[in-house]
């Protein structure tokens, strides 16, 4: 970045980054400004998709920019004249979208022949279990389910191979069957599902029975080693774990336990948007497991009503090597879910009355989901906007 003139707003980038404790620093704020310049008027969700930053972070940065007169108060938002001047000073004026017009940068486009599969999966989802946010669950869209099946086909796993799903609140096991039915081709020789939730497993069993699908179901707490009958049995695995480094290590370890021995076994790994330091820890876990990255698609996964993840997450195609091995051979007793690791509170503002409330460990509301469920204590309304982290005492 060039040196700032005496009347420049460039120092605001550092101020905003510090106010929201942004791991990406000034460059993260710059990316958000650039996205608002290119996409305006744009909702926060679209800015998050473009930048890859979590929705609460983008919303908090947006509020800081508004308080400094750089972003308008309207929703969806656009830069003010002062904000546009800053964008020009930063050199982010180019208004060009390089993403593929067909797939939107997702690499895998759903062919029209599978529109029926998308519609069928929407109907199936409507009767399924709700997401449990305390377990970092966010239900992916019907389109994402189909794209995940297509990713398995592109990887050469399907048709004909066997797949182990470590956690399946997204009902990918059902999606494999529905896509195969629409195409008129049986896709998998075996589909295994391991999940702790009896509600999810019961729904998969009932739906599979109606569709005449065969799914091997196992109710199991993944903190414990994979059951012996599933170990070393599958050609490939897929998992969308809790969004912590510990969650990645544990769920990927259980996938590895279920794979047949040998190199170049595929694991399709989904994960949510996180800061750079948190993602560094996740990637270290992947390397520690003896896995290599064969491909990665940002924003591949879209989630319904997933505020924390901005409705998106990446898909990483991993391959086993001669060094691949589980890092959690026995039982795991440590922290796993986001709520178990969060130590800082964040302030949230009621859109209806502007009252502010701390949310997080030690606060009246442990999560924003709890606050939404209770409603604003002052006006009974909502929704709530994330603001900056509460300063540590």
C-alpha atoms as a printed R data frame, in Angstrom:
    type eleno elety resid chain resno       x       y       z
1   ATOM     1    CA   UNK     A     1   0.000   0.000   0.000
2   ATOM     2    CA   UNK     A     2   1.295   3.460  -0.884
3   ATOM     3    CA   UNK     A     3   2.050   6.087   1.734
4   ATOM     4    CA   UNK     A     4  -0.973   8.062   2.887
5   ATOM     5    CA   UNK     A     5  -1.400  11.799   2.215
6   ATOM     6    CA   UNK     A     6  -2.048  14.087   5.234
7   ATOM     7    CA   UNK     A     7  -5.832  14.040   4.630
8   ATOM     8    CA   UNK     A     8  -5.965  10.369   3.712
9   ATOM     9    CA   UNK     A     9  -8.380   7.831   5.204
10  ATOM    10    CA   UNK     A    10  -5.876   4.993   4.687
11  ATOM    11    CA   UNK     A    11  -4.998   4.907   8.440
12  ATOM    12    CA   UNK     A    12  -8.654   3.963   9.033
13  ATOM    13    CA   UNK     A    13  -7.850   0.477   7.730
14  ATOM    14    CA   UNK     A    14  -5.585  -0.209  10.694
15  ATOM    15    CA   UNK     A    15  -8.077   1.363  13.115
16  ATOM    16    CA   UNK     A    16 -10.937  -0.822  11.904
17  ATOM    17    CA   UNK     A    17  -8.790  -3.969  11.889
18  ATOM    18    CA   UNK     A    18  -7.793  -3.299  15.498
19  ATOM    19    CA   UNK     A    19 -11.372  -2.517  16.577
20  ATOM    20    CA   UNK     A    20 -12.688  -5.899  15.404
21  ATOM    21    CA   UNK     A    21  -9.475  -7.857  16.170
22  ATOM    22    CA   UNK     A    22  -9.265  -8.860  12.514
23  ATOM    23    CA   UNK     A    23  -6.628 -11.561  11.975
24  ATOM    24    CA   UNK     A    24  -6.220 -10.454   8.358
25  ATOM    25    CA   UNK     A    25  -5.353  -6.926   9.525
26  ATOM    26    CA   UNK     A    26  -5.448  -3.978   7.128
27  ATOM    27    CA   UNK     A    27  -5.547  -6.264   4.087
28  ATOM    28    CA   UNK     A    28  -8.800  -7.808   5.310
29  ATOM    29    CA   UNK     A    29 -10.437  -4.379   5.624
30  ATOM    30    CA   UNK     A    30  -9.082  -3.438   2.198
31  ATOM    31    CA   UNK     A    31 -10.622  -6.598   0.698
32  ATOM    32    CA   UNK     A    32 -14.013  -5.727   2.214
33  ATOM    33    CA   UNK     A    33 -13.826  -2.181   0.841
34  ATOM    34    CA   UNK     A    34 -12.939  -3.540  -2.576
35  ATOM    35    CA   UNK     A    35 -15.863  -5.976  -2.484
36  ATOM    36    CA   UNK     A    36 -18.310  -3.199  -1.587
37  ATOM    37    CA   UNK     A    37 -16.892  -1.148  -4.470
38  ATOM    38    CA   UNK     A    38 -17.298  -3.980  -6.961
39  ATOM    39    CA   UNK     A    39 -20.629  -5.448  -5.833
40  ATOM    40    CA   UNK     A    40 -22.547  -2.369  -4.640
41  ATOM    41    CA   UNK     A    41 -25.196  -2.344  -3.490
42  ATOM    42    CA   UNK     A    42 -24.341  -5.556  -1.707
43  ATOM    43    CA   UNK     A    43 -25.648  -7.467   1.330
44  ATOM    44    CA   UNK     A    44 -23.156  -8.579   3.946
45  ATOM    45    CA   UNK     A    45 -23.532 -12.203   2.847
46  ATOM    46    CA   UNK     A    46 -22.347 -11.361  -0.688
47  ATOM    47    CA   UNK     A    47 -19.331  -9.483   0.687
48  ATOM    48    CA   UNK     A    48 -18.446 -12.481   2.830
49  ATOM    49    CA   UNK     A    49 -18.650 -14.815  -0.152
50  ATOM    50    CA   UNK     A    50 -16.404 -12.562  -2.213
51  ATOM    51    CA   UNK     A    51 -13.760 -12.070   0.504
52  ATOM    52    CA   UNK     A    52 -13.938 -15.470   2.209
53  ATOM    53    CA   UNK     A    53 -14.238 -13.789   5.609
54  ATOM    54    CA   UNK     A    54 -16.825 -14.992   8.165
55  ATOM    55    CA   UNK     A    55 -20.144 -13.137   8.185
56  ATOM    56    CA   UNK     A    56 -19.844 -11.797  11.767
57  ATOM    57    CA   UNK     A    57 -16.442 -10.350  10.909
58  ATOM    58    CA   UNK     A    58 -17.702  -8.701   7.715
59  ATOM    59    CA   UNK     A    59 -20.718  -7.312   9.585
60  ATOM    60    CA   UNK     A    60 -18.517  -5.935  12.365
61  ATOM    61    CA   UNK     A    61 -16.139  -4.327   9.853
62  ATOM    62    CA   UNK     A    62 -19.135  -2.877   8.012
63  ATOM    63    CA   UNK     A    63 -20.422  -1.288  11.212
64  ATOM    64    CA   UNK     A    64 -17.009   0.223  11.900
65  ATOM    65    CA   UNK     A    65 -16.894   1.633   8.364
66  ATOM    66    CA   UNK     A    66 -20.372   3.121   8.835
67  ATOM    67    CA   UNK     A    67 -19.383   4.772  12.100
68  ATOM    68    CA   UNK     A    68 -16.510   6.441  10.217
69  ATOM    69    CA   UNK     A    69 -18.685   7.649   7.344
70  ATOM    70    CA   UNK     A    70 -17.238   5.295   4.731
71  ATOM    71    CA   UNK     A    71 -20.257   3.005   4.257
72  ATOM    72    CA   UNK     A    72 -23.877   4.034   3.908
73  ATOM    73    CA   UNK     A    73 -26.608   3.200   6.400
74  ATOM    74    CA   UNK     A    74 -28.891   1.612   3.784
75  ATOM    75    CA   UNK     A    75 -29.207  -2.158   3.332
76  ATOM    76    CA   UNK     A    76 -27.907  -3.553   1.028
77  ATOM    77    CA   UNK     A    77 -24.979  -1.208   1.407
78  ATOM    78    CA   UNK     A    78 -22.697   0.850  -0.792
79  ATOM    79    CA   UNK     A    79 -19.701   3.062  -0.128
80  ATOM    80    CA   UNK     A    80 -20.319   6.733   0.612
81  ATOM    81    CA   UNK     A    81 -18.531   9.378  -1.486
82  ATOM    82    CA   UNK     A    82 -15.830   9.381   1.183
83  ATOM    83    CA   UNK     A    83 -15.601   5.598   0.973
84  ATOM    84    CA   UNK     A    84 -15.390   5.758  -2.826
85  ATOM    85    CA   UNK     A    85 -12.570   8.273  -2.511
86  ATOM    86    CA   UNK     A    86 -10.708   5.875  -0.215
87  ATOM    87    CA   UNK     A    87 -11.263   3.015  -2.679
88  ATOM    88    CA   UNK     A    88  -9.811   5.188  -5.435
89  ATOM    89    CA   UNK     A    89  -6.829   6.109  -3.257
90  ATOM    90    CA   UNK     A    90  -6.227   2.397  -2.557
91  ATOM    91    CA   UNK     A    91  -6.385   1.598  -6.253
92  ATOM    92    CA   UNK     A    92  -9.273  -0.867  -5.997
93  ATOM    93    CA   UNK     A    93 -11.442   0.806  -8.635
94  ATOM    94    CA   UNK     A    94 -11.341  -2.051 -11.165
95  ATOM    95    CA   UNK     A    95 -14.872  -3.418 -11.523
96  ATOM    96    CA   UNK     A    96 -14.283  -6.873 -13.018
97  ATOM    97    CA   UNK     A    97 -15.626 -10.280 -12.019
98  ATOM    98    CA   UNK     A    98 -13.214 -12.996 -13.238
99  ATOM    99    CA   UNK     A    99 -15.351 -15.919 -12.009
100 ATOM   100    CA   UNK     A   100 -16.644 -18.398 -14.579
101 ATOM   101    CA   UNK     A   101 -20.084 -17.227 -15.729
102 ATOM   102    CA   UNK     A   102 -21.370 -20.817 -15.802
103 ATOM   103    CA   UNK     A   103 -20.246 -22.241 -12.469
104 ATOM   104    CA   UNK     A   104 -19.682 -18.990 -10.554
105 ATOM   105    CA   UNK     A   105 -16.190 -20.059  -9.552
106 ATOM   106    CA   UNK     A   106 -17.385 -23.353  -8.027
107 ATOM   107    CA   UNK     A   107 -15.699 -25.477 -10.766
108 ATOM   108    CA   UNK     A   108 -18.645 -27.879 -10.794
109 ATOM   109    CA   UNK     A   109 -21.875 -26.810 -12.514
110 ATOM   110    CA   UNK     A   110 -25.084 -28.768 -12.008
111 ATOM   111    CA   UNK     A   111 -26.282 -30.014 -15.424
112 ATOM   112    CA   UNK     A   112 -29.948 -29.455 -16.269
113 ATOM   113    CA   UNK     A   113 -30.571 -33.209 -16.167
114 ATOM   114    CA   UNK     A   114 -30.054 -33.054 -12.394
115 ATOM   115    CA   UNK     A   115 -32.533 -30.219 -11.720
116 ATOM   116    CA   UNK     A   116 -35.015 -32.933 -10.777
117 ATOM   117    CA   UNK     A   117 -32.553 -34.241  -8.158
118 ATOM   118    CA   UNK     A   118 -32.244 -30.762  -6.650
119 ATOM   119    CA   UNK     A   119 -36.027 -30.427  -6.376
120 ATOM   120    CA   UNK     A   120 -36.444 -33.878  -4.870
121 ATOM   121    CA   UNK     A   121 -33.754 -33.166  -2.291
122 ATOM   122    CA   UNK     A   122 -35.441 -29.875  -1.349
123 ATOM   123    CA   UNK     A   123 -38.613 -31.779  -0.549
124 ATOM   124    CA   UNK     A   124 -36.676 -34.373   1.434
125 ATOM   125    CA   UNK     A   125 -34.867 -31.646   3.410
126 ATOM   126    CA   UNK     A   126 -38.154 -29.983   4.350
127 ATOM   127    CA   UNK     A   127 -39.078 -32.905   6.588
128 ATOM   128    CA   UNK     A   128 -35.629 -33.533   8.041
129 ATOM   129    CA   UNK     A   129 -34.142 -32.743  11.465
130 ATOM   130    CA   UNK     A   130 -33.154 -29.169  12.266
131 ATOM   131    CA   UNK     A   131 -29.513 -28.179  12.598
132 ATOM   132    CA   UNK     A   132 -28.028 -28.291  16.099
133 ATOM   133    CA   UNK     A   133 -25.922 -25.113  16.257
134 ATOM   134    CA   UNK     A   134 -24.303 -26.281  19.507
135 ATOM   135    CA   UNK     A   135 -22.671 -29.029  17.415
136 ATOM   136    CA   UNK     A   136 -21.553 -26.549  14.712
137 ATOM   137    CA   UNK     A   137 -24.209 -27.954  12.377
138 ATOM   138    CA   UNK     A   138 -25.452 -25.948   9.394
139 ATOM   139    CA   UNK     A   139 -27.529 -27.744   6.784
140 ATOM   140    CA   UNK     A   140 -26.196 -27.398   3.253
141 ATOM   141    CA   UNK     A   141 -28.521 -26.542   0.388
142 ATOM   142    CA   UNK     A   142 -29.952 -29.071  -2.049
143 ATOM   143    CA   UNK     A   143 -27.645 -27.695  -4.752
144 ATOM   144    CA   UNK     A   144 -24.625 -28.287  -2.524
145 ATOM   145    CA   UNK     A   145 -25.686 -31.886  -1.914
146 ATOM   146    CA   UNK     A   146 -25.800 -32.504  -5.650
147 ATOM   147    CA   UNK     A   147 -22.463 -30.743  -6.184
148 ATOM   148    CA   UNK     A   148 -20.867 -32.957  -3.514
149 ATOM   149    CA   UNK     A   149 -22.072 -36.047  -5.371
150 ATOM   150    CA   UNK     A   150 -20.689 -34.578  -8.602
151 ATOM   151    CA   UNK     A   151 -17.381 -33.943  -6.794
152 ATOM   152    CA   UNK     A   152 -17.231 -37.641  -5.932
153 ATOM   153    CA   UNK     A   153 -17.913 -38.466  -9.580
154 ATOM   154    CA   UNK     A   154 -15.223 -36.052 -10.763
155 ATOM   155    CA   UNK     A   155 -12.749 -37.577  -8.297
156 ATOM   156    CA   UNK     A   156 -13.393 -40.993  -9.827
157 ATOM   157    CA   UNK     A   157 -14.911 -42.443  -6.655
158 ATOM   158    CA   UNK     A   158 -18.351 -42.792  -8.228
159 ATOM   159    CA   UNK     A   159 -19.796 -44.731  -9.899
160 ATOM   160    CA   UNK     A   160 -18.733 -48.044  -8.467
161 ATOM   161    CA   UNK     A   161 -16.802 -47.037  -5.358
162 ATOM   162    CA   UNK     A   162 -17.676 -47.131  -1.667
163 ATOM   163    CA   UNK     A   163 -17.992 -43.990   0.459
164 ATOM   164    CA   UNK     A   164 -17.884 -43.419   4.231
165 ATOM   165    CA   UNK     A   165 -19.679 -40.297   5.484
166 ATOM   166    CA   UNK     A   166 -18.334 -39.265   8.890
167 ATOM   167    CA   UNK     A   167 -21.303 -37.239  10.061
168 ATOM   168    CA   UNK     A   168 -24.229 -36.814   7.669
169 ATOM   169    CA   UNK     A   169 -26.589 -34.104   8.907
170 ATOM   170    CA   UNK     A   170 -26.373 -32.874   5.277
171 ATOM   171    CA   UNK     A   171 -27.991 -36.112   4.001
172 ATOM   172    CA   UNK     A   172 -25.337 -36.694   1.326
173 ATOM   173    CA   UNK     A   173 -26.056 -40.432   1.622
174 ATOM   174    CA   UNK     A   174 -29.582 -39.733   0.369
175 ATOM   175    CA   UNK     A   175 -28.254 -37.365  -2.303
176 ATOM   176    CA   UNK     A   176 -26.056 -40.145  -3.731
177 ATOM   177    CA   UNK     A   177 -29.137 -42.312  -4.100
178 ATOM   178    CA   UNK     A   178 -31.332 -39.564  -5.559
179 ATOM   179    CA   UNK     A   179 -28.732 -38.473  -8.131
180 ATOM   180    CA   UNK     A   180 -28.182 -42.102  -9.127
181 ATOM   181    CA   UNK     A   181 -31.918 -42.630  -9.477
182 ATOM   182    CA   UNK     A   182 -32.334 -39.553 -11.685
183 ATOM   183    CA   UNK     A   183 -29.399 -40.627 -13.873
184 ATOM   184    CA   UNK     A   184 -30.592 -44.213 -13.956
185 ATOM   185    CA   UNK     A   185 -27.213 -45.450 -12.718
186 ATOM   186    CA   UNK     A   186 -26.466 -47.001  -9.298
187 ATOM   187    CA   UNK     A   187 -23.578 -44.819  -8.117
188 ATOM   188    CA   UNK     A   188 -22.074 -46.441  -5.022
189 ATOM   189    CA   UNK     A   189 -21.254 -50.029  -4.190
190 ATOM   190    CA   UNK     A   190 -21.627 -49.134  -0.504
191 ATOM   191    CA   UNK     A   191 -22.503 -45.994   1.456
192 ATOM   192    CA   UNK     A   192 -21.679 -45.922   5.152
193 ATOM   193    CA   UNK     A   193 -22.820 -43.240   7.611
194 ATOM   194    CA   UNK     A   194 -21.466 -42.704  11.125
195 ATOM   195    CA   UNK     A   195 -23.286 -40.099  13.210
196 ATOM   196    CA   UNK     A   196 -24.018 -39.464  16.876
197 ATOM   197    CA   UNK     A   197 -27.574 -38.256  16.207
198 ATOM   198    CA   UNK     A   198 -30.329 -40.867  16.280
199 ATOM   199    CA   UNK     A   199 -32.697 -38.281  14.753
200 ATOM   200    CA   UNK     A   200 -30.478 -37.931  11.694
201 ATOM   201    CA   UNK     A   201 -29.914 -41.666  11.354
202 ATOM   202    CA   UNK     A   202 -33.602 -42.457  11.754
203 ATOM   203    CA   UNK     A   203 -34.495 -39.897   9.080
204 ATOM   204    CA   UNK     A   204 -31.892 -41.305   6.700
205 ATOM   205    CA   UNK     A   205 -33.199 -44.831   7.336
206 ATOM   206    CA   UNK     A   206 -36.829 -43.845   6.764
207 ATOM   207    CA   UNK     A   207 -36.019 -41.854   3.621
208 ATOM   208    CA   UNK     A   208 -33.746 -44.564   2.229
209 ATOM   209    CA   UNK     A   209 -36.508 -47.119   2.759
210 ATOM   210    CA   UNK     A   210 -38.992 -45.009   0.788
211 ATOM   211    CA   UNK     A   211 -36.457 -44.575  -2.017
212 ATOM   212    CA   UNK     A   212 -35.340 -48.221  -1.933
213 ATOM   213    CA   UNK     A   213 -31.756 -47.191  -1.120
214 ATOM   214    CA   UNK     A   214 -29.231 -49.222   0.845
215 ATOM   215    CA   UNK     A   215 -27.295 -47.222   3.451
216 ATOM   216    CA   UNK     A   216 -25.117 -48.756   6.170
217 ATOM   217    CA   UNK     A   217 -25.890 -46.736   9.327
218 ATOM   218    CA   UNK     A   218 -23.917 -46.638  12.593
219 ATOM   219    CA   UNK     A   219 -24.884 -44.587  15.646
220 ATOM   220    CA   UNK     A   220 -21.559 -43.688  17.227
221 ATOM   221    CA   UNK     A   221 -19.811 -40.951  19.203
222 ATOM   222    CA   UNK     A   222 -16.806 -40.030  17.077
223 ATOM   223    CA   UNK     A   223 -14.831 -39.124  20.168
224 ATOM   224    CA   UNK     A   224 -14.329 -42.900  20.310
225 ATOM   225    CA   UNK     A   225 -12.472 -44.955  17.671
226 ATOM   226    CA   UNK     A   226 -14.417 -46.097  14.634
227 ATOM   227    CA   UNK     A   227 -16.248 -49.419  15.185
228 ATOM   228    CA   UNK     A   228 -14.213 -52.394  14.015
229 ATOM   229    CA   UNK     A   229 -16.726 -53.457  11.357
230 ATOM   230    CA   UNK     A   230 -16.177 -50.148   9.503
231 ATOM   231    CA   UNK     A   231 -12.392 -49.947   9.733
232 ATOM   232    CA   UNK     A   232 -10.422 -50.324   6.505
233 ATOM   233    CA   UNK     A   233 -13.542 -50.869   4.416
234 ATOM   234    CA   UNK     A   234 -14.084 -47.860   2.134
235 ATOM   235    CA   UNK     A   235 -12.591 -46.412  -1.058
236 ATOM   236    CA   UNK     A   236 -13.235 -42.790  -0.096
237 ATOM   237    CA   UNK     A   237 -14.536 -40.601   2.704
238 ATOM   238    CA   UNK     A   238 -16.386 -37.335   3.161
239 ATOM   239    CA   UNK     A   239 -16.772 -35.168   6.249
240 ATOM   240    CA   UNK     A   240 -17.994 -31.710   7.278
241 ATOM   241    CA   UNK     A   241 -16.648 -31.575  10.853
242 ATOM   242    CA   UNK     A   242 -16.996 -29.101  13.716
243 ATOM   243    CA   UNK     A   243 -15.248 -25.920  12.633
244 ATOM   244    CA   UNK     A   244 -12.208 -26.130  14.891
245 ATOM   245    CA   UNK     A   245  -8.727 -27.533  14.313
246 ATOM   246    CA   UNK     A   246  -9.553 -30.219  16.873
247 ATOM   247    CA   UNK     A   247 -12.752 -31.077  14.997
248 ATOM   248    CA   UNK     A   248 -10.817 -31.403  11.748
249 ATOM   249    CA   UNK     A   249  -8.194 -33.651  13.360
250 ATOM   250    CA   UNK     A   250 -10.750 -35.931  15.011
251 ATOM   251    CA   UNK     A   251 -13.171 -36.345  12.089
252 ATOM   252    CA   UNK     A   252 -10.407 -36.761   9.511
253 ATOM   253    CA   UNK     A   253  -8.771 -39.340  11.775
254 ATOM   254    CA   UNK     A   254 -12.005 -41.319  11.866
255 ATOM   255    CA   UNK     A   255 -12.310 -41.094   8.071
256 ATOM   256    CA   UNK     A   256  -8.764 -42.434   7.743
257 ATOM   257    CA   UNK     A   257  -9.631 -45.341  10.049
258 ATOM   258    CA   UNK     A   258 -12.459 -46.284   7.675
259 ATOM   259    CA   UNK     A   259 -10.430 -46.176   4.463
260 ATOM   260    CA   UNK     A   260  -8.805 -49.136   2.799
261 ATOM   261    CA   UNK     A   261  -5.001 -49.056   3.068
262 ATOM   262    CA   UNK     A   262  -2.966 -47.391   0.355
263 ATOM   263    CA   UNK     A   263  -2.130 -44.072  -1.237
264 ATOM   264    CA   UNK     A   264  -4.383 -41.789  -3.313
265 ATOM   265    CA   UNK     A   265  -7.594 -42.551  -1.416
266 ATOM   266    CA   UNK     A   266  -9.906 -39.533  -1.706
267 ATOM   267    CA   UNK     A   267 -11.250 -37.566   1.253
268 ATOM   268    CA   UNK     A   268 -13.614 -34.676   0.492
269 ATOM   269    CA   UNK     A   269 -13.303 -32.287   3.414
270 ATOM   270    CA   UNK     A   270 -15.700 -29.373   3.972
271 ATOM   271    CA   UNK     A   271 -14.960 -26.532   6.359
272 ATOM   272    CA   UNK     A   272 -16.228 -23.043   7.143
273 ATOM   273    CA   UNK     A   273 -14.649 -19.632   6.721
274 ATOM   274    CA   UNK     A   274 -12.148 -18.843   9.468
275 ATOM   275    CA   UNK     A   275  -9.376 -16.346  10.109
276 ATOM   276    CA   UNK     A   276  -5.876 -16.915   8.794
277 ATOM   277    CA   UNK     A   277  -4.414 -18.112  12.097
278 ATOM   278    CA   UNK     A   278  -7.249 -20.587  12.660
279 ATOM   279    CA   UNK     A   279  -6.955 -21.893   9.109
280 ATOM   280    CA   UNK     A   280  -3.217 -22.319   9.573
281 ATOM   281    CA   UNK     A   281  -3.931 -24.657  12.495
282 ATOM   282    CA   UNK     A   282  -6.413 -26.650  10.385
283 ATOM   283    CA   UNK     A   283  -3.937 -27.031   7.528
284 ATOM   284    CA   UNK     A   284  -1.237 -28.130   9.991
285 ATOM   285    CA   UNK     A   285  -3.576 -30.880  11.170
286 ATOM   286    CA   UNK     A   286  -4.082 -32.029   7.572
287 ATOM   287    CA   UNK     A   287  -0.336 -32.230   6.977
288 ATOM   288    CA   UNK     A   288   0.144 -33.976  10.332
289 ATOM   289    CA   UNK     A   289  -2.321 -36.655   9.238
290 ATOM   290    CA   UNK     A   290  -0.121 -37.408   6.234
291 ATOM   291    CA   UNK     A   291  -2.658 -36.026   3.757
292 ATOM   292    CA   UNK     A   292  -1.971 -33.861   0.714
293 ATOM   293    CA   UNK     A   293  -4.247 -31.317  -0.934
294 ATOM   294    CA   UNK     A   294  -5.298 -32.281  -4.455
295 ATOM   295    CA   UNK     A   295  -7.734 -29.394  -4.926
296 ATOM   296    CA   UNK     A   296  -9.671 -26.709  -3.070
297 ATOM   297    CA   UNK     A   297 -12.808 -24.766  -4.038
298 ATOM   298    CA   UNK     A   298 -13.790 -21.719  -1.990
299 ATOM   299    CA   UNK     A   299 -17.539 -21.093  -1.451
300 ATOM   300    CA   UNK     A   300 -18.298 -24.579  -2.803
301 ATOM   301    CA   UNK     A   301 -20.674 -25.332   0.076
302 ATOM   302    CA   UNK     A   302 -23.721 -23.150   0.662
303 ATOM   303    CA   UNK     A   303 -25.637 -23.493   3.913
304 ATOM   304    CA   UNK     A   304 -29.175 -22.539   4.830
305 ATOM   305    CA   UNK     A   305 -29.575 -19.968   7.589
306 ATOM   306    CA   UNK     A   306 -25.909 -20.200   8.492
307 ATOM   307    CA   UNK     A   307 -25.097 -16.778   9.867
308 ATOM   308    CA   UNK     A   308 -21.802 -17.713  11.471
309 ATOM   309    CA   UNK     A   309 -20.405 -19.120   8.219
310 ATOM   310    CA   UNK     A   310 -21.953 -16.540   5.899
311 ATOM   311    CA   UNK     A   311 -23.778 -19.436   4.267
312 ATOM   312    CA   UNK     A   312 -20.585 -20.755   2.656
313 ATOM   313    CA   UNK     A   313 -17.615 -23.036   3.204
314 ATOM   314    CA   UNK     A   314 -14.825 -24.539   1.130
315 ATOM   315    CA   UNK     A   315 -14.386 -28.052  -0.221
316 ATOM   316    CA   UNK     A   316 -10.870 -29.478  -0.045
317 ATOM   317    CA   UNK     A   317  -9.997 -32.658  -1.921
318 ATOM   318    CA   UNK     A   318  -7.398 -34.573   0.075
319 ATOM   319    CA   UNK     A   319  -5.429 -37.657  -0.898
320 ATOM   320    CA   UNK     A   320  -3.870 -40.247   1.369
321 ATOM   321    CA   UNK     A   321  -0.150 -41.043   1.171
322 ATOM   322    CA   UNK     A   322   2.134 -43.778   2.462
323 ATOM   323    CA   UNK     A   323   2.442 -41.688   5.661
324 ATOM   324    CA   UNK     A   324  -1.280 -41.254   6.300
325 ATOM   325    CA   UNK     A   325  -2.386 -42.322   9.779
326 ATOM   326    CA   UNK     A   326  -4.988 -41.363  12.359
327 ATOM   327    CA   UNK     A   327  -3.793 -38.883  14.994
328 ATOM   328    CA   UNK     A   328  -6.468 -39.976  17.485
329 ATOM   329    CA   UNK     A   329  -6.081 -43.707  17.951
330 ATOM   330    CA   UNK     A   330  -7.942 -43.889  21.256
331 ATOM   331    CA   UNK     A   331 -10.766 -41.825  22.725
332 ATOM   332    CA   UNK     A   332 -10.708 -38.024  22.533
333 ATOM   333    CA   UNK     A   333 -11.687 -35.975  25.594
334 ATOM   334    CA   UNK     A   334 -10.678 -32.404  24.686
335 ATOM   335    CA   UNK     A   335 -12.589 -29.407  23.266
336 ATOM   336    CA   UNK     A   336 -14.227 -30.015  19.909
337 ATOM   337    CA   UNK     A   337 -16.919 -27.485  19.054
338 ATOM   338    CA   UNK     A   338 -16.628 -23.728  18.507
339 ATOM   339    CA   UNK     A   339 -18.609 -22.966  21.674
340 ATOM   340    CA   UNK     A   340 -16.142 -24.999  23.732
341 ATOM   341    CA   UNK     A   341 -13.201 -22.941  22.489
342 ATOM   342    CA   UNK     A   342 -14.669 -19.455  22.379
343 ATOM   343    CA   UNK     A   343 -13.257 -17.340  25.215
344 ATOM   344    CA   UNK     A   344 -14.097 -13.807  24.030
345 ATOM   345    CA   UNK     A   345 -17.546 -12.249  24.113
346 ATOM   346    CA   UNK     A   346 -18.892 -10.304  21.130
347 ATOM   347    CA   UNK     A   347 -21.350  -7.443  21.330
348 ATOM   348    CA   UNK     A   348 -24.577  -7.676  19.309
349 ATOM   349    CA   UNK     A   349 -26.965  -4.838  18.502
350 ATOM   350    CA   UNK     A   350 -30.738  -5.205  18.196
351 ATOM   351    CA   UNK     A   351 -31.747  -3.805  14.783
352 ATOM   352    CA   UNK     A   352 -35.177  -2.852  16.129
353 ATOM   353    CA   UNK     A   353 -34.154  -0.748  19.141
354 ATOM   354    CA   UNK     A   354 -30.320  -0.403  18.906
355 ATOM   355    CA   UNK     A   355 -29.795  -1.911  22.376
356 ATOM   356    CA   UNK     A   356 -26.502  -3.797  22.673
357 ATOM   357    CA   UNK     A   357 -25.800  -7.092  24.415
358 ATOM   358    CA   UNK     A   358 -22.644  -9.148  25.089
359 ATOM   359    CA   UNK     A   359 -22.825 -12.742  23.824
360 ATOM   360    CA   UNK     A   360 -20.457 -15.590  24.598
361 ATOM   361    CA   UNK     A   361 -18.882 -17.490  27.476
362 ATOM   362    CA   UNK     A   362 -19.874 -15.936  30.797
363 ATOM   363    CA   UNK     A   363 -22.583 -13.711  29.286
364 ATOM   364    CA   UNK     A   364 -26.340 -14.101  29.720
365 ATOM   365    CA   UNK     A   365 -26.483 -15.646  26.215
366 ATOM   366    CA   UNK     A   366 -23.864 -18.224  25.304
367 ATOM   367    CA   UNK     A   367 -24.498 -17.839  21.556
368 ATOM   368    CA   UNK     A   368 -26.329 -15.495  19.212
369 ATOM   369    CA   UNK     A   369 -28.734 -18.382  18.551
370 ATOM   370    CA   UNK     A   370 -29.711 -18.216  22.238
371 ATOM   371    CA   UNK     A   371 -30.220 -14.451  21.950
372 ATOM   372    CA   UNK     A   372 -32.359 -14.834  18.822
373 ATOM   373    CA   UNK     A   373 -34.478 -17.501  20.524
374 ATOM   374    CA   UNK     A   374 -35.072 -15.284  23.572
375 ATOM   375    CA   UNK     A   375 -35.640 -12.073  21.619
376 ATOM   376    CA   UNK     A   376 -34.413  -8.637  22.600
377 ATOM   377    CA   UNK     A   377 -34.913  -8.112  26.378
378 ATOM   378    CA   UNK     A   378 -35.729  -4.452  25.763
379 ATOM   379    CA   UNK     A   379 -38.142  -4.525  22.818
380 ATOM   380    CA   UNK     A   380 -38.790  -8.234  22.298
381 ATOM   381    CA   UNK     A   381 -37.675  -7.969  18.695
382 ATOM   382    CA   UNK     A   382 -34.556  -8.440  16.589
383 ATOM   383    CA   UNK     A   383 -32.700  -9.372  14.430
384 ATOM   384    CA   UNK     A   384 -29.224  -8.733  15.815
385 ATOM   385    CA   UNK     A   385 -26.096  -7.318  14.184
386 ATOM   386    CA   UNK     A   386 -22.637  -8.459  15.315
387 ATOM   387    CA   UNK     A   387 -20.362  -5.668  16.526
388 ATOM   388    CA   UNK     A   388 -16.797  -5.790  17.837
389 ATOM   389    CA   UNK     A   389 -15.333  -8.164  20.398
390 ATOM   390    CA   UNK     A   390 -15.702  -7.122  24.021
391 ATOM   391    CA   UNK     A   391 -12.382  -5.907  25.407
392 ATOM   392    CA   UNK     A   392 -10.678  -8.300  27.784
393 ATOM   393    CA   UNK     A   393 -10.633  -7.118  31.386
